[in-house]
Amino acid sequence: MREITERRRISKAELFVNEVLFDRIADASEEAYYGEGDAEGLILGHLFRDDLGVYGIASGIGAGTEDADGAIGWFRMSSDGTAMTQRDMEKHMALFGAGKAFAVMVDGAESSFAIYSVEDGVPRRIQAAVMEG
C-alpha cells in the first residue's frame, strides 16, 4: 500500500493537471486516431490526502502501461467512447489494484474525454482542475 501525504487543497477537484499534460494526451490520442489505432499511457504524479479525501497532482505521462510504479492513473484513446468499459476496469485493476487511481478516457472520433476516479473497483466521474503553464 502506498504512503499518502497529508496536504490541503483549495479546490474540490480530485485531480490537478497541467494544461501541457492534456496537450500531450491529446497529441498521442490524435496520432492514434489518424493512425486508426489505440493509444494508452500512464499518468505520473503524486497522491495527497486532506479533509475531503485523496486527490492527485499529475506531473507527466509515460508511454505504455507495463509498469505503473510512480503513476497515479492512466489514459486511453479508442473508439469505445468516454465511458469505462469492462475491459478498461480490468486493465485499471491490474495496474492499480483497489487503491485510488485515475483514468482518462478519450474518444478521438468525438474529440471528447472523461476523467474517472476509481476506488475499490468502482469508477466515478470527477472534475479536474487544469492549471496553466
N, CA, C and O atoms as CSV, one atom per row, in Angstrom:
chain,resi,resn,atom,element,x,y,z
A,1,MET,N,N,0.847,-1.185,0.000
A,1,MET,CA,C,0.000,0.000,0.000
A,1,MET,C,C,0.887,1.240,0.000
A,1,MET,O,O,1.886,1.297,0.717
A,2,ARG,N,N,0.520,2.222,-0.799
A,2,ARG,CA,C,1.305,3.451,-0.915
A,2,ARG,C,C,1.081,4.381,0.256
A,2,ARG,O,O,-0.021,4.472,0.799
A,3,GLU,N,N,2.142,5.071,0.637
A,3,GLU,CA,C,2.058,6.124,1.653
A,3,GLU,C,C,1.460,7.361,0.983
A,3,GLU,O,O,1.926,7.773,-0.080
A,4,ILE,N,N,0.436,7.956,1.592
A,4,ILE,CA,C,-0.204,9.147,1.032
A,4,ILE,C,C,-0.006,10.306,2.005
A,4,ILE,O,O,-0.450,10.244,3.151
A,5,THR,N,N,0.656,11.353,1.549
A,5,THR,CA,C,0.975,12.523,2.356
A,5,THR,C,C,-0.257,13.383,2.595
A,5,THR,O,O,-1.093,13.532,1.703
A,6,GLU,N,N,-0.376,13.949,3.788
A,6,GLU,CA,C,-1.463,14.899,4.059
A,6,GLU,C,C,-1.069,16.265,3.530
A,6,GLU,O,O,0.050,16.725,3.755
A,7,ARG,N,N,-1.993,16.917,2.824
A,7,ARG,CA,C,-1.753,18.235,2.239
A,7,ARG,C,C,-3.106,18.834,1.872
A,7,ARG,O,O,-3.953,18.124,1.329
A,8,ARG,N,N,-3.335,20.102,2.146
A,8,ARG,CA,C,-4.630,20.744,1.906
A,8,ARG,C,C,-4.712,21.309,0.487
A,8,ARG,O,O,-3.753,21.899,-0.012
A,9,ARG,N,N,-5.864,21.125,-0.154
A,9,ARG,CA,C,-6.120,21.688,-1.482
A,9,ARG,C,C,-7.126,22.818,-1.373
A,9,ARG,O,O,-7.835,22.927,-0.373
A,10,ILE,N,N,-7.194,23.665,-2.405
A,10,ILE,CA,C,-8.137,24.773,-2.365
A,10,ILE,C,C,-9.378,24.525,-3.209
A,10,ILE,O,O,-10.375,25.231,-3.057
A,11,SER,N,N,-9.337,23.557,-4.077
A,11,SER,CA,C,-10.470,23.257,-4.948
A,11,SER,C,C,-11.057,21.905,-4.552
A,11,SER,O,O,-10.384,21.090,-3.921
A,12,LYS,N,N,-12.308,21.676,-4.924
A,12,LYS,CA,C,-12.911,20.371,-4.677
A,12,LYS,C,C,-12.577,19.372,-5.789
A,12,LYS,O,O,-13.074,18.246,-5.779
A,13,ALA,N,N,-11.750,19.775,-6.733
A,13,ALA,CA,C,-11.310,18.866,-7.786
A,13,ALA,C,C,-10.505,17.731,-7.159
A,13,ALA,O,O,-9.850,17.916,-6.134
A,14,GLU,N,N,-10.562,16.562,-7.782
A,14,GLU,CA,C,-9.812,15.416,-7.271
A,14,GLU,C,C,-8.518,15.183,-8.026
A,14,GLU,O,O,-7.643,14.458,-7.552
A,15,LEU,N,N,-8.388,15.795,-9.206
A,15,LEU,CA,C,-7.167,15.643,-9.994
A,15,LEU,C,C,-6.751,17.019,-10.500
A,15,LEU,O,O,-7.555,17.749,-11.080
A,16,PHE,N,N,-5.501,17.359,-10.277
A,16,PHE,CA,C,-4.940,18.623,-10.732
A,16,PHE,C,C,-3.950,18.312,-11.847
A,16,PHE,O,O,-3.018,17.527,-11.671
A,17,VAL,N,N,-4.171,18.945,-13.001
A,17,VAL,CA,C,-3.413,18.614,-14.206
A,17,VAL,C,C,-2.916,19.892,-14.861
A,17,VAL,O,O,-3.663,20.865,-14.969
A,18,ASN,N,N,-1.681,19.899,-15.292
A,18,ASN,CA,C,-1.118,20.998,-16.056
A,18,ASN,C,C,-1.661,20.906,-17.477
A,18,ASN,O,O,-1.806,19.802,-18.003
A,19,GLU,N,N,-1.968,22.041,-18.116
A,19,GLU,CA,C,-2.535,22.016,-19.459
A,19,GLU,C,C,-1.604,21.347,-20.469
A,19,GLU,O,O,-2.071,20.789,-21.462
A,20,VAL,N,N,-0.298,21.395,-20.228
A,20,VAL,CA,C,0.663,20.748,-21.126
A,20,VAL,C,C,0.444,19.236,-21.125
A,20,VAL,O,O,0.570,18.586,-22.163
A,21,LEU,N,N,0.118,18.679,-19.960
A,21,LEU,CA,C,-0.138,17.247,-19.883
A,21,LEU,C,C,-1.346,16.869,-20.730
A,21,LEU,O,O,-1.317,15.862,-21.436
A,22,PHE,N,N,-2.406,17.669,-20.663
A,22,PHE,CA,C,-3.574,17.397,-21.507
A,22,PHE,C,C,-3.220,17.520,-22.983
A,22,PHE,O,O,-3.723,16.758,-23.808
A,23,ASP,N,N,-2.357,18.475,-23.320
A,23,ASP,CA,C,-1.912,18.600,-24.710
A,23,ASP,C,C,-1.189,17.336,-25.160
A,23,ASP,O,O,-1.383,16.874,-26.284
A,24,ARG,N,N,-0.357,16.776,-24.286
A,24,ARG,CA,C,0.375,15.551,-24.642
A,24,ARG,C,C,-0.564,14.370,-24.809
A,24,ARG,O,O,-0.387,13.561,-25.720
A,25,ILE,N,N,-1.552,14.264,-23.945
A,25,ILE,CA,C,-2.546,13.194,-24.092
A,25,ILE,C,C,-3.319,13.379,-25.390
A,25,ILE,O,O,-3.565,12.413,-26.113
A,26,ALA,N,N,-3.704,14.624,-25.687
A,26,ALA,CA,C,-4.436,14.907,-26.926
A,26,ALA,C,C,-3.589,14.575,-28.152
A,26,ALA,O,O,-4.094,14.009,-29.121
A,27,ASP,N,N,-2.293,14.927,-28.112
A,27,ASP,CA,C,-1.406,14.618,-29.242
A,27,ASP,C,C,-1.297,13.121,-29.468
A,27,ASP,O,O,-1.402,12.658,-30.604
A,28,ALA,N,N,-1.088,12.355,-28.397
A,28,ALA,CA,C,-0.979,10.895,-28.518
A,28,ALA,C,C,-2.288,10.305,-29.030
A,28,ALA,O,O,-2.285,9.380,-29.843
A,29,SER,N,N,-3.401,10.842,-28.552
A,29,SER,CA,C,-4.712,10.347,-28.979
A,29,SER,C,C,-4.975,10.674,-30.439
A,29,SER,O,O,-5.522,9.851,-31.173
A,30,GLU,N,N,-4.589,11.870,-30.863
A,30,GLU,CA,C,-4.785,12.266,-32.256
A,30,GLU,C,C,-3.948,11.406,-33.200
A,30,GLU,O,O,-4.428,10.987,-34.253
A,31,GLU,N,N,-2.710,11.146,-32.826
A,31,GLU,CA,C,-1.851,10.282,-33.641
A,31,GLU,C,C,-2.452,8.891,-33.776
A,31,GLU,O,O,-2.453,8.314,-34.863
A,32,ALA,N,N,-2.963,8.352,-32.671
A,32,ALA,CA,C,-3.579,7.030,-32.703
A,32,ALA,C,C,-4.860,7.048,-33.528
A,32,ALA,O,O,-5.132,6.104,-34.270
A,33,TYR,N,N,-5.646,8.111,-33.405
A,33,TYR,CA,C,-6.905,8.206,-34.141
A,33,TYR,C,C,-6.659,8.216,-35.642
A,33,TYR,O,O,-7.293,7.467,-36.385
A,34,TYR,N,N,-5.741,9.063,-36.089
A,34,TYR,CA,C,-5.473,9.146,-37.526
A,34,TYR,C,C,-4.690,7.945,-38.026
A,34,TYR,O,O,-4.712,7.642,-39.219
A,35,GLY,N,N,-4.004,7.263,-37.131
A,35,GLY,CA,C,-3.318,6.032,-37.493
A,35,GLY,C,C,-4.215,4.821,-37.343
A,35,GLY,O,O,-3.778,3.683,-37.519
A,36,GLU,N,N,-5.488,5.075,-37.012
A,36,GLU,CA,C,-6.504,4.047,-36.824
A,36,GLU,C,C,-6.078,3.008,-35.799
A,36,GLU,O,O,-6.207,1.804,-36.019
A,37,GLY,N,N,-5.574,3.492,-34.686
A,37,GLY,CA,C,-5.160,2.608,-33.600
A,37,GLY,C,C,-5.649,3.141,-32.274
A,37,GLY,O,O,-6.457,4.068,-32.206
A,38,ASP,N,N,-5.149,2.544,-31.245
A,38,ASP,CA,C,-5.465,2.982,-29.892
A,38,ASP,C,C,-4.201,3.523,-29.245
A,38,ASP,O,O,-3.094,3.141,-29.624
A,39,ALA,N,N,-4.360,4.403,-28.281
A,39,ALA,CA,C,-3.218,4.924,-27.526
A,39,ALA,C,C,-3.526,4.772,-26.053
A,39,ALA,O,O,-4.670,4.929,-25.626
A,40,GLU,N,N,-2.512,4.469,-25.287
A,40,GLU,CA,C,-2.676,4.454,-23.847
A,40,GLU,C,C,-1.330,4.714,-23.199
A,40,GLU,O,O,-0.276,4.455,-23.780
A,41,GLY,N,N,-1.390,5.231,-21.987
A,41,GLY,CA,C,-0.173,5.536,-21.256
A,41,GLY,C,C,-0.497,5.800,-19.806
A,41,GLY,O,O,-1.657,5.781,-19.393
A,42,LEU,N,N,0.537,6.046,-19.049
A,42,LEU,CA,C,0.385,6.279,-17.620
A,42,LEU,C,C,0.388,7.764,-17.305
A,42,LEU,O,O,1.024,8.556,-18.002
A,43,ILE,N,N,-0.323,8.136,-16.255
A,43,ILE,CA,C,-0.306,9.493,-15.724
A,43,ILE,C,C,0.551,9.444,-14.465
A,43,ILE,O,O,0.206,8.781,-13.487
A,44,LEU,N,N,1.668,10.154,-14.508
A,44,LEU,CA,C,2.609,10.165,-13.396
A,44,LEU,C,C,2.256,11.293,-12.438
A,44,LEU,O,O,1.677,12.295,-12.856
A,45,GLY,N,N,2.588,11.151,-11.186
A,45,GLY,CA,C,2.306,12.209,-10.218
A,45,GLY,C,C,2.323,11.706,-8.800
A,45,GLY,O,O,2.953,10.692,-8.495
A,46,HIS,N,N,1.623,12.423,-7.921
A,46,HIS,CA,C,1.594,12.101,-6.501
A,46,HIS,C,C,0.170,12.193,-5.976
A,46,HIS,O,O,-0.628,13.003,-6.448
A,47,LEU,N,N,-0.135,11.360,-5.002
A,47,LEU,CA,C,-1.417,11.408,-4.303
A,47,LEU,C,C,-1.221,12.099,-2.961
A,47,LEU,O,O,-0.193,11.936,-2.304
A,48,PHE,N,N,-2.234,12.878,-2.565
A,48,PHE,CA,C,-2.225,13.569,-1.288
A,48,PHE,C,C,-3.567,13.354,-0.604
A,48,PHE,O,O,-4.549,12.995,-1.252
A,49,ARG,N,N,-3.607,13.573,0.694
A,49,ARG,CA,C,-4.845,13.421,1.467
A,49,ARG,C,C,-5.130,14.719,2.218
A,49,ARG,O,O,-4.221,15.347,2.761
A,50,ASP,N,N,-6.416,15.116,2.243
A,50,ASP,CA,C,-6.849,16.222,3.091
A,50,ASP,C,C,-8.204,15.849,3.685
A,50,ASP,O,O,-8.623,14.695,3.593
A,51,ASP,N,N,-8.896,16.821,4.296
A,51,ASP,CA,C,-10.171,16.507,4.943
A,51,ASP,C,C,-11.270,16.122,3.957
A,51,ASP,O,O,-12.302,15.598,4.376
A,52,LEU,N,N,-11.081,16.366,2.659
A,52,LEU,CA,C,-12.054,15.963,1.642
A,52,LEU,C,C,-11.751,14.586,1.055
A,52,LEU,O,O,-12.567,14.036,0.316
A,53,GLY,N,N,-10.595,14.029,1.376
A,53,GLY,CA,C,-10.220,12.713,0.856
A,53,GLY,C,C,-8.897,12.752,0.109
A,53,GLY,O,O,-8.069,13.636,0.332
A,54,VAL,N,N,-8.708,11.795,-0.770
A,54,VAL,CA,C,-7.458,11.662,-1.530
A,54,VAL,C,C,-7.612,12.368,-2.871
A,54,VAL,O,O,-8.641,12.246,-3.536
A,55,TYR,N,N,-6.571,13.112,-3.262
A,55,TYR,CA,C,-6.551,13.764,-4.563
A,55,TYR,C,C,-5.179,13.581,-5.192
A,55,TYR,O,O,-4.219,13.220,-4.512
A,56,GLY,N,N,-5.089,13.832,-6.498
A,56,GLY,CA,C,-3.839,13.641,-7.205
A,56,GLY,C,C,-3.370,14.901,-7.903
A,56,GLY,O,O,-4.173,15.720,-8.349
A,57,ILE,N,N,-2.050,15.042,-7.991
A,57,ILE,CA,C,-1.441,16.101,-8.794
A,57,ILE,C,C,-0.598,15.412,-9.852
A,57,ILE,O,O,0.394,14.753,-9.539
A,58,ALA,N,N,-1.000,15.568,-11.109
A,58,ALA,CA,C,-0.299,14.926,-12.221
A,58,ALA,C,C,0.928,15.738,-12.594
A,58,ALA,O,O,0.899,16.968,-12.597
A,59,SER,N,N,2.022,15.023,-12.912
A,59,SER,CA,C,3.263,15.708,-13.274
A,59,SER,C,C,3.776,15.340,-14.658
A,59,SER,O,O,4.714,15.969,-15.148
A,60,GLY,N,N,3.185,14.341,-15.298
A,60,GLY,CA,C,3.648,13.951,-16.626
A,60,GLY,C,C,2.957,12.690,-17.087
A,60,GLY,O,O,2.092,12.155,-16.394
A,61,ILE,N,N,3.343,12.213,-18.267
A,61,ILE,CA,C,2.808,10.960,-18.769
A,61,ILE,C,C,3.963,10.040,-19.134
A,61,ILE,O,O,5.072,10.489,-19.424
A,62,GLY,N,N,3.681,8.759,-19.114
A,62,GLY,CA,C,4.645,7.747,-19.510
A,62,GLY,C,C,4.051,6.898,-20.617
A,62,GLY,O,O,2.846,6.651,-20.649
A,63,ALA,N,N,4.904,6.457,-21.516
A,63,ALA,CA,C,4.450,5.616,-22.630
A,63,ALA,C,C,4.155,4.205,-22.124
A,63,ALA,O,O,4.836,3.697,-21.234
A,64,GLY,N,N,3.141,3.590,-22.699
A,64,GLY,CA,C,2.798,2.221,-22.329
A,64,GLY,C,C,2.196,2.138,-20.946
A,64,GLY,O,O,2.118,3.132,-20.223
A,65,THR,N,N,1.771,0.938,-20.585
A,65,THR,CA,C,1.160,0.744,-19.271
A,65,THR,C,C,1.723,-0.494,-18.574
A,65,THR,O,O,1.037,-1.117,-17.764
A,66,GLU,N,N,2.962,-0.848,-18.886
A,66,GLU,CA,C,3.526,-2.057,-18.292
A,66,GLU,C,C,3.911,-1.880,-16.831
A,66,GLU,O,O,3.696,-2.793,-16.033
A,67,ASP,N,N,4.471,-0.743,-16.456
A,67,ASP,CA,C,4.977,-0.532,-15.101
A,67,ASP,C,C,4.315,0.705,-14.505
A,67,ASP,O,O,4.646,1.831,-14.877
A,68,ALA,N,N,3.384,0.495,-13.583
A,68,ALA,CA,C,2.613,1.606,-13.014
A,68,ALA,C,C,3.300,2.233,-11.806
A,68,ALA,O,O,2.689,3.049,-11.117
A,69,ASP,N,N,4.551,1.875,-11.531
A,69,ASP,CA,C,5.275,2.454,-10.402
A,69,ASP,C,C,5.444,3.958,-10.614
A,69,ASP,O,O,5.966,4.384,-11.645
A,70,GLY,N,N,5.008,4.758,-9.652
A,70,GLY,CA,C,5.087,6.221,-9.765
A,70,GLY,C,C,3.902,6.834,-10.494
A,70,GLY,O,O,3.840,8.051,-10.670
A,71,ALA,N,N,2.964,6.001,-10.916
A,71,ALA,CA,C,1.792,6.500,-11.648
A,71,ALA,C,C,0.605,6.658,-10.701
A,71,ALA,O,O,0.452,5.914,-9.732
A,72,ILE,N,N,-0.233,7.659,-11.013
A,72,ILE,CA,C,-1.468,7.865,-10.243
A,72,ILE,C,C,-2.692,7.581,-11.103
A,72,ILE,O,O,-3.826,7.709,-10.641
A,73,GLY,N,N,-2.460,7.197,-12.351
A,73,GLY,CA,C,-3.563,6.893,-13.247
A,73,GLY,C,C,-3.061,6.517,-14.623
A,73,GLY,O,O,-1.865,6.324,-14.840
A,74,TRP,N,N,-4.000,6.417,-15.547
A,74,TRP,CA,C,-3.659,6.067,-16.915
A,74,TRP,C,C,-4.669,6.707,-17.853
A,74,TRP,O,O,-5.723,7.171,-17.419
A,75,PHE,N,N,-4.344,6.730,-19.145
A,75,PHE,CA,C,-5.286,7.231,-20.147
A,75,PHE,C,C,-5.352,6.244,-21.294
A,75,PHE,O,O,-4.432,5.460,-21.527
A,76,ARG,N,N,-6.473,6.305,-22.007
A,76,ARG,CA,C,-6.605,5.527,-23.234
A,76,ARG,C,C,-7.460,6.296,-24.223
A,76,ARG,O,O,-8.383,7.021,-23.849
A,77,MET,N,N,-7.132,6.121,-25.484
A,77,MET,CA,C,-7.926,6.673,-26.573
A,77,MET,C,C,-8.416,5.495,-27.374
A,77,MET,O,O,-7.635,4.620,-27.749
A,78,SER,N,N,-9.691,5.468,-27.636
A,78,SER,CA,C,-10.250,4.442,-28.510
A,78,SER,C,C,-11.596,4.931,-29.020
A,78,SER,O,O,-12.092,5.987,-28.626
A,79,SER,N,N,-12.155,4.153,-29.884
A,79,SER,CA,C,-13.475,4.489,-30.417
A,79,SER,C,C,-14.589,3.943,-29.529
A,79,SER,O,O,-15.759,3.964,-29.913
A,80,ASP,N,N,-14.230,3.452,-28.341
A,80,ASP,CA,C,-15.225,2.917,-27.399
A,80,ASP,C,C,-15.997,4.011,-26.679
A,80,ASP,O,O,-16.914,3.710,-25.915
A,81,GLY,N,N,-15.647,5.274,-26.903
A,81,GLY,CA,C,-16.313,6.371,-26.217
A,81,GLY,C,C,-15.589,6.717,-24.926
A,81,GLY,O,O,-14.476,6.252,-24.681
A,82,THR,N,N,-16.230,7.537,-24.104
A,82,THR,CA,C,-15.590,8.014,-22.879
A,82,THR,C,C,-16.033,7.257,-21.632
A,82,THR,O,O,-15.539,7.537,-20.540
A,83,ALA,N,N,-16.943,6.315,-21.767
A,83,ALA,CA,C,-17.348,5.509,-20.614
A,83,ALA,C,C,-16.294,4.432,-20.367
A,83,ALA,O,O,-15.679,3.933,-21.310
A,84,MET,N,N,-16.086,4.075,-19.106
A,84,MET,CA,C,-15.159,2.988,-18.795
A,84,MET,C,C,-15.839,1.661,-19.097
A,84,MET,O,O,-16.893,1.352,-18.541
A,85,THR,N,N,-15.234,0.884,-19.974
A,85,THR,CA,C,-15.762,-0.430,-20.336
A,85,THR,C,C,-15.287,-1.470,-19.317
A,85,THR,O,O,-14.446,-1.178,-18.466
A,86,GLN,N,N,-15.823,-2.663,-19.412
A,86,GLN,CA,C,-15.370,-3.753,-18.544
A,86,GLN,C,C,-13.885,-4.015,-18.780
A,86,GLN,O,O,-13.145,-4.282,-17.833
A,87,ARG,N,N,-13.449,-3.939,-20.033
A,87,ARG,CA,C,-12.030,-4.129,-20.360
A,87,ARG,C,C,-11.182,-3.043,-19.698
A,87,ARG,O,O,-10.102,-3.326,-19.180
A,88,ASP,N,N,-11.677,-1.788,-19.715
A,88,ASP,CA,C,-10.963,-0.689,-19.046
A,88,ASP,C,C,-10.839,-0.952,-17.547
A,88,ASP,O,O,-9.778,-0.733,-16.963
A,89,MET,N,N,-11.914,-1.417,-16.928
A,89,MET,CA,C,-11.891,-1.688,-15.488
A,89,MET,C,C,-10.904,-2.809,-15.162
A,89,MET,O,O,-10.186,-2.736,-14.165
A,90,GLU,N,N,-10.870,-3.838,-15.997
A,90,GLU,CA,C,-9.921,-4.930,-15.777
A,90,GLU,C,C,-8.487,-4.427,-15.895
A,90,GLU,O,O,-7.630,-4.798,-15.093
A,91,LYS,N,N,-8.226,-3.593,-16.882
A,91,LYS,CA,C,-6.899,-3.017,-17.064
A,91,LYS,C,C,-6.534,-2.155,-15.850
A,91,LYS,O,O,-5.430,-2.252,-15.315
A,92,HIS,N,N,-7.476,-1.318,-15.428
A,92,HIS,CA,C,-7.252,-0.428,-14.290
A,92,HIS,C,C,-6.923,-1.227,-13.034
A,92,HIS,O,O,-5.966,-0.909,-12.328
A,93,MET,N,N,-7.702,-2.251,-12.756
A,93,MET,CA,C,-7.490,-3.058,-11.562
A,93,MET,C,C,-6.157,-3.805,-11.639
A,93,MET,O,O,-5.492,-3.980,-10.618
A,94,ALA,N,N,-5.762,-4.242,-12.824
A,94,ALA,CA,C,-4.464,-4.918,-12.978
A,94,ALA,C,C,-3.320,-3.946,-12.699
A,94,ALA,O,O,-2.300,-4.340,-12.133
A,95,LEU,N,N,-3.477,-2.683,-13.090
A,95,LEU,CA,C,-2.428,-1.681,-12.885
A,95,LEU,C,C,-2.359,-1.189,-11.447
A,95,LEU,O,O,-1.269,-1.064,-10.889
A,96,PHE,N,N,-3.510,-0.909,-10.839
A,96,PHE,CA,C,-3.536,-0.195,-9.558
A,96,PHE,C,C,-4.196,-0.943,-8.409
A,96,PHE,O,O,-4.149,-0.476,-7.271
A,97,GLY,N,N,-4.800,-2.071,-8.673
A,97,GLY,CA,C,-5.496,-2.794,-7.615
A,97,GLY,C,C,-6.698,-1.991,-7.132
A,97,GLY,O,O,-7.329,-1.271,-7.906
A,98,ALA,N,N,-7.005,-2.123,-5.856
A,98,ALA,CA,C,-8.195,-1.461,-5.310
A,98,ALA,C,C,-7.914,-0.054,-4.793
A,98,ALA,O,O,-8.846,0.649,-4.403
A,99,GLY,N,N,-6.654,0.373,-4.780
A,99,GLY,CA,C,-6.327,1.712,-4.295
A,99,GLY,C,C,-6.821,2.790,-5.240
A,99,GLY,O,O,-7.168,2.502,-6.385
A,100,LYS,N,N,-6.856,4.017,-4.775
A,100,LYS,CA,C,-7.338,5.135,-5.585
A,100,LYS,C,C,-6.377,5.426,-6.725
A,100,LYS,O,O,-5.165,5.500,-6.522
A,101,ALA,N,N,-6.914,5.589,-7.906
A,101,ALA,CA,C,-6.161,5.983,-9.094
A,101,ALA,C,C,-7.154,6.602,-10.076
A,101,ALA,O,O,-8.368,6.482,-9.908
A,102,PHE,N,N,-6.624,7.262,-11.097
A,102,PHE,CA,C,-7.456,7.998,-12.045
A,102,PHE,C,C,-7.378,7.382,-13.432
A,102,PHE,O,O,-6.386,6.745,-13.788
A,103,ALA,N,N,-8.430,7.577,-14.206
A,103,ALA,CA,C,-8.479,7.102,-15.581
A,103,ALA,C,C,-9.047,8.217,-16.459
A,103,ALA,O,O,-10.088,8.794,-16.147
A,104,VAL,N,N,-8.358,8.511,-17.551
A,104,VAL,CA,C,-8.835,9.498,-18.523
A,104,VAL,C,C,-9.196,8.723,-19.785
A,104,VAL,O,O,-8.329,8.130,-20.428
A,105,MET,N,N,-10.474,8.733,-20.135
A,105,MET,CA,C,-10.969,8.031,-21.308
A,105,MET,C,C,-11.201,9.041,-22.425
A,105,MET,O,O,-12.001,9.964,-22.274
A,106,VAL,N,N,-10.503,8.866,-23.545
A,106,VAL,CA,C,-10.553,9.810,-24.657
A,106,VAL,C,C,-11.242,9.146,-25.848
A,106,VAL,O,O,-10.911,8.019,-26.215
A,107,ASP,N,N,-12.189,9.844,-26.440
A,107,ASP,CA,C,-12.841,9.404,-27.677
A,107,ASP,C,C,-12.346,10.312,-28.793
A,107,ASP,O,O,-12.788,11.454,-28.916
A,108,GLY,N,N,-11.428,9.803,-29.603
A,108,GLY,CA,C,-10.823,10.595,-30.669
A,108,GLY,C,C,-11.817,11.019,-31.739
A,108,GLY,O,O,-11.709,12.117,-32.285
A,109,ALA,N,N,-12.777,10.165,-32.042
A,109,ALA,CA,C,-13.754,10.480,-33.080
A,109,ALA,C,C,-14.638,11.654,-32.673
A,109,ALA,O,O,-15.019,12.469,-33.513
A,110,GLU,N,N,-14.962,11.739,-31.398
A,110,GLU,CA,C,-15.829,12.799,-30.892
A,110,GLU,C,C,-15.054,13.973,-30.301
A,110,GLU,O,O,-15.645,14.983,-29.917
A,111,SER,N,N,-13.725,13.837,-30.229
A,111,SER,CA,C,-12.867,14.862,-29.601
A,111,SER,C,C,-13.376,15.206,-28.195
A,111,SER,O,O,-13.547,16.374,-27.846
A,112,SER,N,N,-13.610,14.163,-27.405
A,112,SER,CA,C,-14.102,14.368,-26.052
A,112,SER,C,C,-13.359,13.442,-25.094
A,112,SER,O,O,-12.715,12.478,-25.509
A,113,PHE,N,N,-13.464,13.754,-23.807
A,113,PHE,CA,C,-12.834,12.911,-22.804
A,113,PHE,C,C,-13.636,12.960,-21.512
A,113,PHE,O,O,-14.445,13.863,-21.303
A,114,ALA,N,N,-13.404,11.989,-20.658
A,114,ALA,CA,C,-13.999,11.947,-19.323
A,114,ALA,C,C,-12.924,11.480,-18.360
A,114,ALA,O,O,-12.072,10.665,-18.714
A,115,ILE,N,N,-12.967,11.999,-17.146
A,115,ILE,CA,C,-11.990,11.641,-16.123
A,115,ILE,C,C,-12.729,10.908,-15.007
A,115,ILE,O,O,-13.788,11.338,-14.549
A,116,TYR,N,N,-12.143,9.795,-14.585
A,116,TYR,CA,C,-12.738,8.964,-13.549
A,116,TYR,C,C,-11.769,8.792,-12.384
A,116,TYR,O,O,-10.553,8.744,-12.569
A,117,SER,N,N,-12.317,8.704,-11.213
A,117,SER,CA,C,-11.597,8.239,-10.037
A,117,SER,C,C,-12.099,6.829,-9.810
A,117,SER,O,O,-13.305,6.583,-9.805
A,118,VAL,N,N,-11.185,5.914,-9.625
A,118,VAL,CA,C,-11.584,4.534,-9.356
A,118,VAL,C,C,-11.025,4.155,-8.003
A,118,VAL,O,O,-9.820,4.214,-7.763
A,119,GLU,N,N,-11.934,3.763,-7.123
A,119,GLU,CA,C,-11.542,3.361,-5.778
A,119,GLU,C,C,-12.370,2.146,-5.402
A,119,GLU,O,O,-13.590,2.146,-5.566
A,120,ASP,N,N,-11.721,1.125,-4.906
A,120,ASP,CA,C,-12.380,-0.135,-4.552
A,120,ASP,C,C,-13.147,-0.722,-5.741
A,120,ASP,O,O,-14.207,-1.323,-5.571
A,121,GLY,N,N,-12.601,-0.541,-6.938
A,121,GLY,CA,C,-13.187,-1.131,-8.132
A,121,GLY,C,C,-14.416,-0.422,-8.671
A,121,GLY,O,O,-15.094,-0.953,-9.551
A,122,VAL,N,N,-14.718,0.767,-8.164
A,122,VAL,CA,C,-15.910,1.499,-8.596
A,122,VAL,C,C,-15.496,2.797,-9.296
A,122,VAL,O,O,-14.898,3.670,-8.667
A,123,PRO,N,N,-15.815,2.937,-10.618
A,123,PRO,CA,C,-15.468,4.183,-11.310
A,123,PRO,C,C,-16.496,5.280,-11.037
A,123,PRO,O,O,-17.698,5.023,-10.964
A,124,ARG,N,N,-15.996,6.510,-10.888
A,124,ARG,CA,C,-16.874,7.658,-10.642
A,124,ARG,C,C,-16.308,8.844,-11.413
A,124,ARG,O,O,-15.136,9.191,-11.270
A,125,ARG,N,N,-17.161,9.462,-12.235
A,125,ARG,CA,C,-16.706,10.650,-12.989
A,125,ARG,C,C,-16.408,11.779,-12.021
A,125,ARG,O,O,-17.148,12.026,-11.069
A,126,ILE,N,N,-15.293,12.461,-12.295
A,126,ILE,CA,C,-14.871,13.532,-11.399
A,126,ILE,C,C,-14.537,14.790,-12.188
A,126,ILE,O,O,-14.476,14.786,-13.418
A,127,GLN,N,N,-14.324,15.859,-11.442
A,127,GLN,CA,C,-13.844,17.109,-12.017
A,127,GLN,C,C,-12.349,17.197,-11.800
A,127,GLN,O,O,-11.809,16.697,-10.814
A,128,ALA,N,N,-11.698,17.845,-12.743
A,128,ALA,CA,C,-10.264,18.092,-12.620
A,128,ALA,C,C,-10.031,19.591,-12.711
A,128,ALA,O,O,-10.803,20.322,-13.331
A,129,ALA,N,N,-8.967,20.025,-12.090
A,129,ALA,CA,C,-8.539,21.427,-12.204
A,129,ALA,C,C,-7.377,21.447,-13.178
A,129,ALA,O,O,-6.381,20.751,-12.982
A,130,VAL,N,N,-7.506,22.249,-14.234
A,130,VAL,CA,C,-6.457,22.368,-15.230
A,130,VAL,C,C,-5.703,23.651,-14.959
A,130,VAL,O,O,-6.287,24.734,-14.929
A,131,MET,N,N,-4.386,23.523,-14.760
A,131,MET,CA,C,-3.565,24.660,-14.407
A,131,MET,C,C,-2.752,25.115,-15.617
A,131,MET,O,O,-2.317,24.291,-16.420
A,132,GLU,N,N,-2.551,26.400,-15.745
A,132,GLU,CA,C,-1.760,26.936,-16.852
A,132,GLU,C,C,-0.285,26.676,-16.621
A,132,GLU,O,O,0.185,26.498,-15.497
A,133,GLY,N,N,0.438,26.664,-17.767
A,133,GLY,CA,C,1.898,26.638,-17.705
A,133,GLY,C,C,2.526,25.361,-17.573
A,133,GLY,O,O,3.753,25.279,-17.517
